[in-house]
Amino acid sequence: MKFKLHNIRVFVVALIFNLLGGYISNRLFGDVKLLYDSLEKPIFAIPSNLFPILWGIIYVLIAVAVYLNYKNGGRNFIAYVLSMLVNFSWSIIFFGQRLYGIGFFIILLLIVFSVYLGIKYFKNSKVASFIMCVYIVWLSYAGVLNYFIWMYNEM
């Protein structure tokens, strides 16, 4: 019973870390919705009010992946924490500094981290690895969107 409770703690800590980190990094710079809405964007850009919902889902899924990997003997905590810190830095760079090009390269780095974690998670949990694939798809969309915002607004 004690081991199972420890597994749940890993999930809860990862969930709080993800959601709180995402919330704080987004709120540091005022109304990010207003800034996003003011940018010139490609036709495939989703509305600003969907981002908090989608990121919330992604952050919960990542916590589930961390939990499933840990429950089945995997660790990889350093790579996970570093990837989330890089994730949180994107908002600071993109919204806080308005450095859209650097934001694009941060997303590329996040994709590398996510591929690495997906591969590491695969031996312990196919579901955790699949979750990382979902995250990679989301990051790929975000990267393309970020690229176009960069081209439309900085070039």
Helices and strands as residue ranges (DSSP letters): H 2-27, H 32-38, G 48-50, H 51-71, H 77-91, I 92-96, H 100-122, H 126-154
